Structures are given as C-alpha cells and as structure tokens.
Amino acid sequence: MKAENILLILGLIFSVFLLTFRIENGIEFLNVQLKFSIIDVALNTSMETYLNSAILGYLCYLIFIFVVWNKTNKNGKTLLMVYSILTLIGIGIELNLFYEGFNGTYSGKHFRIGIPLAIIGFYIVNRMNKTKLKNA
C-alpha cells in the first residue's frame, strides 16, 4: 500500500475514533468516542466539555499534502490547494482549542471535517493514478 493511502486511512481513523481528554489540571484521558459525522462545526460553543485527538487526523492529512504535492499535475494542484487550506484551517482551530484548554477557557468549540478530507484525498490519489496510466 502506498504512503498516500496509509496517511489517508490514518487520518480517517483519527477523525472517526476520537480520544477525549481534559488538560486544565494535567492531562486527564476520558475515553474513546466514535464520531461518525461528515461535517461537525461549532465555532462558538457546544455541549462538549472535552478536547479530542482530531488534530492527529489533520496532521496525517498535512503530511499527505507534502507526499503528493510533487506527484500531482498542474490541474490537480488547484484541488490540492483547496485541500491544503481546509487542512490548515482545521489545524489552526485545533491548536487554538488546545490553547484554550490550557488556559481553562475551552467552551466546546470544534471543527471536524476529517471524513470529507479523507474522501477528497482518495479522489486526489485516484486522479493522480489515472494520470500516470494515461502517460504510461
């Protein structure tokens, strides 16, 4: 299996199976939750009072971008740029949530778009492989 696919599968796993924890008074692991929502965004507040490991999925997607960047043709770069922007937004929001968690001001914000990122990533890999077959 290629590195691109492994990174996307890991990103998908970290987007669906979330380790939940609190970090106000040291790290307190709560449990593992199955969150199978396609898009789940709460940029103000929500009922969730815990942080989760979604950032690990975003980091897998970020590494995926670096792995496929030079393998993608000019037409595919546009989609990869959109993918990169969404991934960086996710990482930025998650890092801010950790900052809020350390300061004790976390209010349940979250930005989970890991499943769509995995689907788009698989589409990019599939398109990349079709281009290789046409050129061969």
C-alpha contacts under 8 A as a table, 3 or more apart, distances in Angstrom:
res1	aa1	res2	aa2	distance
1	M	5	N	6.70
1	M	6	I	6.93
2	K	5	N	5.50
2	K	6	I	6.45
3	A	6	I	5.06
3	A	7	L	6.13
3	A	67	V	7.81
4	E	7	L	5.28
4	E	8	L	6.28
4	E	64	F	5.78
4	E	67	V	6.77
4	E	68	V	7.05
4	E	125	V	7.33
5	N	8	L	5.08
5	N	9	I	6.10
5	N	122	F	7.37
5	N	125	V	7.82
6	I	9	I	5.13
6	I	10	L	6.11
7	L	10	L	5.11
7	L	11	G	6.02
7	L	60	C	5.45
7	L	61	Y	6.70
7	L	63	I	7.39
7	L	64	F	5.93
8	L	11	G	4.97
8	L	12	L	6.08
8	L	60	C	6.89
8	L	61	Y	6.47
8	L	64	F	7.05
8	L	118	A	5.67
8	L	121	G	6.73
8	L	122	F	7.28
9	I	12	L	5.01
9	I	13	I	6.13
9	I	118	A	7.48
10	L	13	I	5.03
10	L	14	F	6.15
10	L	57	G	6.77
10	L	60	C	6.65
11	G	14	F	5.19
11	G	15	S	6.08
11	G	56	L	7.08
11	G	57	G	3.87
11	G	58	Y	6.53
11	G	59	L	7.65
11	G	60	C	5.14
11	G	61	Y	6.05
11	G	114	G	7.03
11	G	118	A	6.93
12	L	15	S	4.93
12	L	16	V	6.22
12	L	57	G	6.53
12	L	114	G	6.27
12	L	115	I	6.03
12	L	118	A	5.91
13	I	16	V	5.29
13	I	17	F	5.81
13	I	57	G	7.36
14	F	17	F	5.42
14	F	18	L	6.13
14	F	53	S	6.91
14	F	54	A	5.96
14	F	56	L	6.14
14	F	57	G	4.74
15	S	18	L	6.54
15	S	35	K	7.63
15	S	54	A	5.51
15	S	57	G	5.53
15	S	112	R	7.42
15	S	113	I	7.94
15	S	114	G	5.09
15	S	115	I	6.60
16	V	33	Q	7.97
16	V	34	L	5.65
16	V	35	K	5.06
16	V	36	F	5.54
16	V	114	G	7.85
16	V	115	I	7.66
17	F	32	V	6.42
17	F	33	Q	5.65
17	F	34	L	4.79
17	F	35	K	6.36
18	L	32	V	5.46
18	L	33	Q	5.17
18	L	34	L	6.40
18	L	35	K	7.01
18	L	52	N	5.77
18	L	53	S	5.45
18	L	54	A	6.35
19	L	29	F	7.50
19	L	30	L	7.55
19	L	31	N	5.94
19	L	32	V	4.47
19	L	33	Q	6.46
19	L	52	N	5.33
19	L	53	S	5.27
20	T	29	F	6.13
20	T	30	L	5.40
20	T	31	N	5.50
20	T	32	V	6.02
20	T	33	Q	7.14
20	T	50	Y	6.18
20	T	51	L	5.63
20	T	52	N	4.27
20	T	53	S	6.63
21	F	27	I	6.75
21	F	28	E	5.36
21	F	29	F	4.25
21	F	30	L	5.06
21	F	31	N	7.33
21	F	50	Y	5.63
21	F	51	L	5.37
21	F	52	N	6.05
22	R	25	N	7.84
22	R	26	G	7.62
22	R	27	I	5.81
22	R	28	E	5.14
22	R	29	F	6.60
22	R	30	L	7.54
22	R	50	Y	5.44
22	R	51	L	5.93
22	R	101	G	7.26
23	I	26	G	4.99
23	I	27	I	4.50
23	I	28	E	6.27
23	I	101	G	5.92
23	I	102	F	5.95
24	E	27	I	7.39
24	E	101	G	5.93
24	E	102	F	5.32
24	E	103	N	6.90
24	E	104	G	5.48
25	N	28	E	7.91
37	S	40	D	6.16
37	S	115	I	7.80
38	I	112	R	7.93
38	I	113	I	6.55
38	I	114	G	7.70
38	I	115	I	5.69
38	I	116	P	6.49
39	I	111	F	7.95
39	I	112	R	5.80
39	I	113	I	4.94
39	I	114	G	7.80
39	I	115	I	7.53
39	I	116	P	7.42
40	D	110	H	7.43
40	D	111	F	6.09
40	D	112	R	5.02
40	D	113	I	6.64
41	V	109	K	7.71
41	V	110	H	5.67
41	V	111	F	4.46
41	V	112	R	5.99
41	V	113	I	7.90
42	A	45	T	6.08
42	A	46	S	6.28
42	A	108	G	7.56
42	A	109	K	5.10
42	A	110	H	5.19
42	A	111	F	6.33
43	L	109	K	5.10
43	L	110	H	6.21
43	L	111	F	7.11
44	N	107	S	7.53
44	N	108	G	7.69
44	N	109	K	5.69
45	T	107	S	5.22
45	T	108	G	5.01
45	T	109	K	5.05
46	S	49	T	7.83
46	S	107	S	6.71
46	S	108	G	4.62
46	S	109	K	6.06
47	M	108	G	6.11
48	E	107	S	7.64
48	E	108	G	4.71
48	E	109	K	7.79
49	T	106	Y	7.46
49	T	107	S	6.60
49	T	108	G	5.32
50	Y	108	G	6.83
51	L	97	L	7.51
51	L	98	F	7.44
51	L	101	G	7.45
51	L	108	G	7.73
52	N	55	I	7.82
53	S	56	L	5.79
53	S	57	G	7.68
54	A	57	G	5.41
54	A	58	Y	6.72
54	A	94	E	7.61
54	A	112	R	7.31
54	A	114	G	7.91
55	I	58	Y	4.97
55	I	59	L	6.15
55	I	90	G	7.66
55	I	91	I	6.20
55	I	94	E	6.00
55	I	95	L	7.81
56	L	59	L	5.06
56	L	60	C	6.34
57	G	60	C	5.11
57	G	61	Y	6.35
57	G	114	G	6.78
58	Y	61	Y	4.99
58	Y	62	L	6.14
58	Y	87	T	6.05
58	Y	90	G	6.68
58	Y	91	I	6.10
58	Y	114	G	7.11
59	L	62	L	4.89
59	L	63	I	6.26
59	L	91	I	7.44
60	C	63	I	5.19
60	C	64	F	6.16
61	Y	64	F	4.83
61	Y	65	I	6.35
61	Y	87	T	6.82
61	Y	117	L	7.62
61	Y	118	A	7.85
62	L	65	I	5.16
62	L	66	F	6.71
62	L	84	S	7.24
62	L	87	T	6.59
62	L	88	L	7.74
63	I	66	F	5.18
63	I	67	V	6.27
64	F	67	V	5.04
64	F	68	V	6.22
65	I	68	V	5.44
65	I	69	W	5.76
65	I	80	L	7.31
65	I	84	S	6.83
66	F	69	W	5.38
66	F	70	N	7.92
67	V	70	N	7.38
67	V	71	K	7.78
68	V	71	K	5.03
68	V	72	T	6.11
69	W	72	T	5.57
69	W	77	K	7.49
69	W	80	L	7.66
70	N	73	N	7.75
71	K	128	M	7.29
72	T	75	N	7.96
72	T	76	G	5.67
72	T	77	K	6.27
72	T	128	M	6.06
73	N	76	G	5.33
73	N	77	K	6.41
73	N	128	M	7.59
74	K	77	K	5.30
74	K	78	T	7.60
75	N	78	T	6.26
75	N	79	L	7.93
76	G	79	L	5.56
76	G	80	L	6.28
76	G	124	I	7.28
76	G	127	R	7.94
76	G	128	M	7.77
77	K	80	L	4.81
77	K	81	M	5.94
78	T	81	M	5.06
78	T	82	V	6.48
79	L	82	V	5.17
79	L	83	Y	6.14
79	L	124	I	7.78
80	L	83	Y	4.85
80	L	84	S	5.99
80	L	124	I	7.52
81	M	84	S	4.89
81	M	85	I	6.19
82	V	85	I	5.12
82	V	86	L	6.28
83	Y	86	L	5.27
83	Y	87	T	6.15
83	Y	117	L	7.05
83	Y	120	I	7.53
83	Y	121	G	7.86
84	S	87	T	5.06
84	S	88	L	6.06
85	I	88	L	5.13
85	I	89	I	6.11
86	L	89	I	5.11
86	L	90	G	6.22
87	T	90	G	5.07
87	T	91	I	6.22
87	T	117	L	7.74
88	L	91	I	4.99
88	L	92	G	5.98
89	I	92	G	5.06
89	I	93	I	6.13
90	G	93	I	5.26
90	G	94	E	6.10
90	G	111	F	6.33
90	G	112	R	7.45
90	G	113	I	7.73
91	I	94	E	5.11
91	I	95	L	6.04
92	G	95	L	5.22
92	G	96	N	6.23
93	I	96	N	5.07
93	I	97	L	6.26
93	I	110	H	7.49
93	I	111	F	6.94
94	E	97	L	4.97
94	E	98	F	6.41
94	E	110	H	7.27
94	E	111	F	7.45
95	L	98	F	5.13
95	L	99	Y	6.32
96	N	99	Y	4.95
96	N	100	E	6.20
97	L	100	E	4.97
97	L	101	G	6.04
97	L	106	Y	6.53
97	L	109	K	7.13
97	L	110	H	7.68
98	F	101	G	4.83
98	F	102	F	6.20
99	Y	102	F	5.25
99	Y	103	N	6.36
100	E	103	N	5.06
100	E	104	G	6.01
100	E	105	T	4.99
100	E	106	Y	4.80
101	G	104	G	5.03
101	G	105	T	6.04
101	G	106	Y	4.93
102	F	105	T	7.82
103	N	106	Y	7.70
106	Y	109	K	7.28
113	I	116	P	5.70
113	I	117	L	6.33
114	G	117	L	5.03
114	G	118	A	6.18
115	I	118	A	5.10
115	I	119	I	6.33
116	P	119	I	5.02
116	P	120	I	6.08
117	L	120	I	5.12
117	L	121	G	5.92
118	A	121	G	4.94
118	A	122	F	6.16
119	I	122	F	5.20
119	I	123	Y	6.25
120	I	123	Y	4.95
120	I	124	I	6.21
121	G	124	I	5.02
121	G	125	V	6.28
122	F	125	V	5.07
122	F	126	N	6.04
123	Y	126	N	5.04
123	Y	127	R	6.07
124	I	127	R	5.14
124	I	128	M	6.00
125	V	128	M	4.93
125	V	129	N	6.15
126	N	129	N	5.15
126	N	130	K	6.28
127	R	130	K	5.09
127	R	131	T	6.26
128	M	131	T	5.22
128	M	132	K	6.44
129	N	132	K	5.07
129	N	133	L	6.37
130	K	133	L	5.09
130	K	134	K	6.32
131	T	134	K	5.18
131	T	135	N	6.26
132	K	135	N	5.20
132	K	136	A	6.13
133	L	136	A	5.18
